[in-house]
């Protein structure tokens, strides 16, 4: 068990880690709630496996 304990940091939760986790969550929420008001100017690509009729 002591060999495993040497690999673990003493402070698993530091203020920097907490700040980074909160920023990541807020960044992901912002990306999910962001709307695309401007349609893309290029052609719409079909997904793999779809066939045109």
N, C-alpha and C positions, 0 to 999 in steps of 0.2 A: 504494500500500500504506500510506503514512503516513496518509492520510485514514481508512482503516479502523482503523488502530491507535489513532487518537484516540478512537474510539467505544468501544473495549474498556477495561474497568477494568484497572488494573495488577495487582491480585490477584484472579484469577478464583475462587480457593478461599480463603475466609476462615473463621475459626472460627464466625462467625455462620451462614454458609451451611451448613457441615457440621452444626452443631447443628440447624438447621431441617430439613434433609433427614432426619436420623436421627429427629427427632420425628415428621415426617410418615409415615415408614415404620412406626414403632411404633404410631402412631395408626391407620393403615390395618390393620395386623395385628390390633390389638385389636378393631376393628370387624368383621373377617372371622371371628374366633374367638368373638365374643360370641354367646351363644345366646339365643333368645327363649323364656324359660320361661313367660311369661304370654301366652296367646293374645289377640289383639285382641278387644275387646268388640263391635265393630261388625260389620256384615254383610260377607261376603267378596265382593269385586268381581271380575267376570269381565274377562279381558283383551279387547283390541280384536279384532274378527273372530270371536269365539266365539259360538255360538248355543246357546240352551237347547233341549233336546228335549222 
